[in-house]
Amino acid sequence: MPFFIVAGAVNAAIAVMLGAFGAHGLKDKLSERYLAIWETAVQYQMFHALGLLAIGILASSSIWGASPQLNWAGYLLLAGIIIFSGSLYALSLSGVGVLGAITPIGGVLFIAGWILLIIAAVKG
């Protein structure tokens, strides 16, 4: 599906921009701890952006085609990026520790998305 290809490409571009911003713009403004959290957010955003690209390509292929499991996998990875990486970016910038409590929800969404990709592969 083109949506997931676009969403993956947009998230990959954002991850590169935020990675560069963290490395250059925040290195003197954040503690090592918060800079490491920022880097984790960037890494997970990029990993899952690539997952979105793969889902988009697979959904567009004549071999797999769109399936409910593939669509849900894409939406869950996208929601995971927003919640997981978004909460870590916010935590890094604000220092508000409670934001770290939201992060595992994004992690669960990532796991569910990858499991649905496995199911789509087995069914496909």
Secondary structure, DSSP 8 states (H G I E B T S, - for coil): -HHHHHHHHHHHHHHHHHHHIIIIISTTTS-HHHHHHHHHHHHHHHHHHHHHHHHHHHHHSTTT---HHHHHHHHHHHHHIIIIIHHHHHHHHH--GGGGGTHHHHHHHHHHHHHHHHHHHHH-
